[in-house]
Amino acid sequence: RKSAELSQQGIEMAGQSPAAELARMTLSFVQYERNELERAACSQQTAVQLNELRGMPEHFASYHTLLARTKIAQGDHSAMQAELRKVDDTLEHKPVRANVRAFSEMLRGLMALRMDDTKAAARFSERLSGYSNPFRFCDRHLPARLLIALDKKAEAAVQLENCYEQAITSRAGWLAIQIRTYQSLAAETSEAAVSFLSEALKLGEPEGFIRTFVDEGRLLAP
């Protein structure tokens, strides 16, 4: 809630200037998590337009990848593919840092899982091995989701425990919710899975977390 409030304040202060770009994108994360998909897409599209005024291809690639994720959630696969083509074009023709490329590869792998394409997810996971510590603190748990899909749950579990400890130390509650959800997928027993998931749900309910669970719903339901 606080993130949404601060983002909205930033948008109002920036007005129609490109300075509203990051506030728009930050707000879209909250909107996506709350399952307000039309609003999230609108915020992301606005951020893209503002980014074009600033001329920063690194943000451009990340934004279109995130917009593609929203389109998957909306069930609009043709729009998703259109967004990903823009990402590919940017990465091919623009100077973009390695960590931005890695982030795009990671999200592409996660989207492949949403499309039940484990072979594509495996290819993206393999590509990530070519990067050296590419992820920001808030994204370091994401590779573990690909490991889970590739039936490397034990390896994923170790990574996730380390990420969880860092999240708690940093008081990043929202991150702890996502990590606990992944830990439930990597758990060796159903009892452990339920314990991890129960904690994630208790933490997420007061803030209206939805997509973290819905995006993995098919595997979490049992």
C-alpha positions as CSV (number, residue, x, y, z in Angstrom):
1,R,0.0,0.0,0.0
2,K,2.8,2.4,0.9
3,S,4.6,1.7,-2.4
4,A,1.4,2.6,-4.3
5,E,0.9,5.8,-2.3
6,L,4.5,7.0,-2.8
7,S,4.4,6.1,-6.5
8,Q,1.1,8.0,-7.0
9,Q,2.7,11.0,-5.3
10,G,5.7,10.8,-7.6
11,I,3.4,10.7,-10.6
12,E,1.4,13.7,-9.5
13,M,4.6,15.7,-8.8
14,A,6.1,14.9,-12.2
15,G,3.0,15.7,-14.1
16,Q,3.5,15.0,-17.9
17,S,7.3,15.1,-17.7
18,P,9.5,12.0,-18.3
19,A,10.3,12.1,-14.6
20,A,7.2,10.1,-14.0
21,E,8.6,7.1,-15.7
22,L,10.0,5.1,-12.7
23,A,7.0,6.0,-10.6
24,R,4.7,4.6,-13.3
25,M,6.7,1.4,-13.5
26,T,6.8,1.0,-9.8
27,L,3.1,1.5,-9.5
28,S,2.6,-1.2,-12.2
29,F,4.3,-3.8,-10.0
30,V,1.7,-3.1,-7.3
31,Q,-1.1,-3.2,-9.8
32,Y,0.1,-6.4,-11.3
33,E,0.4,-8.0,-7.9
34,R,-3.1,-6.9,-7.0
35,N,-4.3,-8.5,-10.2
36,E,-5.3,-5.1,-11.6
37,L,-4.0,-6.2,-15.0
38,E,-5.5,-3.4,-17.2
39,R,-4.1,-0.8,-14.9
40,A,-0.8,-2.5,-14.8
41,A,-0.6,-2.6,-18.6
42,C,-1.6,1.0,-18.8
43,S,1.1,2.1,-16.3
44,Q,3.7,0.0,-18.2
45,Q,2.7,1.4,-21.6
46,T,2.9,5.0,-20.2
47,A,6.4,4.2,-18.7
48,V,7.5,2.9,-22.2
49,Q,6.3,6.2,-23.8
50,L,8.1,8.3,-21.2
51,N,11.2,6.2,-21.6
52,E,11.2,6.8,-25.4
53,L,11.4,10.6,-24.6
54,R,14.4,9.9,-22.3
55,G,16.1,7.5,-24.8
56,M,17.2,4.8,-22.4
57,P,17.2,1.4,-24.2
58,E,18.0,-0.5,-21.1
59,H,14.7,0.4,-19.4
60,F,13.0,0.0,-22.7
61,A,13.9,-3.7,-22.9
62,S,12.9,-4.4,-19.3
63,Y,9.7,-2.5,-19.6
64,H,8.6,-4.4,-22.7
65,T,9.5,-7.7,-21.1
66,L,7.3,-6.8,-18.1
67,L,4.5,-5.7,-20.3
68,A,4.7,-9.1,-22.1
69,R,4.3,-10.8,-18.7
70,T,1.2,-8.8,-18.1
71,K,-0.2,-9.7,-21.5
72,I,0.3,-13.4,-20.6
73,A,-1.7,-12.9,-17.5
74,Q,-4.4,-11.3,-19.6
75,G,-4.4,-14.3,-21.9
76,D,-3.3,-12.1,-24.9
77,H,-0.6,-14.2,-26.4
78,S,-0.4,-12.3,-29.7
79,A,0.3,-9.1,-27.8
80,M,2.8,-10.9,-25.7
81,Q,4.7,-12.0,-28.8
82,A,4.6,-8.4,-30.1
83,E,6.2,-7.1,-27.0
84,L,8.9,-9.7,-27.0
85,R,9.8,-8.9,-30.6
86,K,10.4,-5.3,-29.4
87,V,12.7,-6.7,-26.7
88,D,14.6,-8.8,-29.1
89,D,15.0,-5.8,-31.5
90,T,16.3,-3.6,-28.6
91,L,18.8,-6.2,-27.4
92,E,20.1,-6.8,-30.9
93,H,20.5,-3.3,-32.0
94,K,21.0,-1.2,-28.9
95,P,23.8,-1.0,-26.3
96,V,22.4,-2.7,-23.3
97,R,24.2,-3.8,-20.1
98,A,24.7,-7.5,-19.4
99,N,22.5,-7.5,-16.3
100,V,19.6,-6.1,-18.3
101,R,20.0,-8.8,-20.8
102,A,20.1,-11.4,-18.1
103,F,16.9,-10.0,-16.5
104,S,15.2,-10.2,-19.9
105,E,16.4,-13.8,-20.4
106,M,15.1,-14.7,-16.9
107,L,11.7,-13.3,-17.5
108,R,11.5,-15.0,-20.9
109,G,12.3,-18.3,-19.2
110,L,9.5,-17.7,-16.6
111,M,7.1,-16.8,-19.3
112,A,8.0,-20.0,-21.2
113,L,7.0,-21.9,-18.1
114,R,3.6,-20.2,-18.1
115,M,3.2,-21.4,-21.7
116,D,4.2,-25.0,-20.6
117,D,7.3,-24.8,-22.8
118,T,9.9,-26.4,-20.5
119,K,12.4,-26.8,-23.4
120,A,12.4,-23.1,-24.0
121,A,12.7,-22.5,-20.2
122,A,15.7,-24.8,-20.2
123,R,17.3,-22.9,-23.0
124,F,16.9,-19.6,-21.2
125,S,18.2,-21.2,-17.9
126,E,21.3,-22.4,-19.8
127,R,21.9,-18.9,-21.2
128,L,21.9,-17.5,-17.7
129,S,25.0,-19.5,-16.9
130,G,27.0,-17.2,-19.2
131,Y,26.5,-14.3,-16.9
132,S,28.4,-13.5,-13.7
133,N,26.3,-12.4,-10.8
134,P,23.9,-10.5,-13.1
135,F,20.9,-10.1,-10.8
136,R,19.9,-7.3,-8.4
137,F,19.1,-8.2,-4.8
138,C,15.3,-8.3,-5.6
139,D,15.7,-10.7,-8.5
140,R,18.2,-13.3,-7.2
141,H,15.5,-15.8,-6.3
142,L,14.1,-16.0,-9.8
143,P,16.7,-18.4,-11.3
144,A,15.6,-21.0,-8.7
145,R,12.1,-21.1,-10.3
146,L,13.7,-22.4,-13.5
147,L,15.7,-25.0,-11.5
148,I,12.4,-26.2,-10.0
149,A,10.9,-26.6,-13.4
150,L,14.0,-28.6,-14.5
151,D,13.5,-30.9,-11.5
152,K,16.5,-29.5,-9.7
153,K,14.6,-28.9,-6.5
154,A,17.4,-29.5,-4.0
155,E,19.7,-27.0,-5.7
156,A,16.8,-24.5,-5.9
157,A,16.0,-25.0,-2.2
158,V,19.6,-24.1,-1.2
159,Q,19.5,-20.9,-3.3
160,L,16.1,-19.9,-2.0
161,E,17.1,-20.3,1.7
162,N,20.0,-18.0,1.1
163,C,17.8,-15.5,-0.6
164,Y,15.2,-15.7,2.2
165,E,17.7,-14.9,4.8
166,Q,18.9,-11.9,2.9
167,A,15.3,-10.7,2.4
168,I,14.5,-11.0,6.1
169,T,17.8,-9.2,7.0
170,S,16.9,-6.4,4.6
171,R,13.2,-6.3,5.9
172,A,12.0,-6.9,2.3
173,G,8.7,-8.5,3.3
174,W,7.3,-8.6,-0.3
175,L,10.4,-10.5,-1.4
176,A,10.0,-12.9,1.5
177,I,6.5,-13.7,0.3
178,Q,7.7,-14.6,-3.2
179,I,10.6,-16.7,-1.9
180,R,8.4,-18.6,0.5
181,T,6.1,-19.4,-2.4
182,Y,8.9,-20.8,-4.5
183,Q,10.1,-22.7,-1.4
184,S,6.8,-24.4,-1.3
185,L,7.3,-25.6,-4.8
186,A,10.8,-26.9,-4.0
187,A,9.9,-28.6,-0.8
188,E,10.7,-32.3,-0.4
189,T,7.4,-33.1,1.5
190,S,3.9,-31.9,1.4
191,E,4.1,-30.9,5.0
192,A,7.0,-28.6,4.3
193,A,5.3,-27.2,1.2
194,V,2.2,-26.3,3.2
195,S,4.3,-24.7,5.9
196,F,6.1,-22.5,3.4
197,L,2.9,-21.6,1.6
198,S,0.9,-20.9,4.8
199,E,3.5,-18.4,5.9
200,A,3.5,-16.7,2.4
201,L,-0.3,-16.4,2.4
202,K,-0.3,-14.9,6.0
203,L,2.3,-12.4,5.0
204,G,0.6,-11.6,1.7
205,E,-3.1,-11.3,2.7
206,P,-2.9,-7.9,4.5
207,E,-1.3,-6.3,1.4
208,G,-3.6,-7.9,-1.2
209,F,-1.0,-10.2,-2.8
210,I,-2.6,-12.2,-5.6
211,R,-0.5,-12.8,-8.7
212,T,2.4,-14.3,-6.7
213,F,0.0,-17.2,-5.9
214,V,-2.1,-17.2,-9.0
215,D,0.8,-17.3,-11.4
216,E,1.9,-20.6,-9.8
217,G,-1.7,-21.7,-9.0
218,R,-1.7,-25.0,-10.9
219,L,1.3,-26.3,-8.9
220,L,0.2,-24.7,-5.6
221,A,-3.4,-26.0,-5.6
222,P,-2.6,-29.6,-4.6
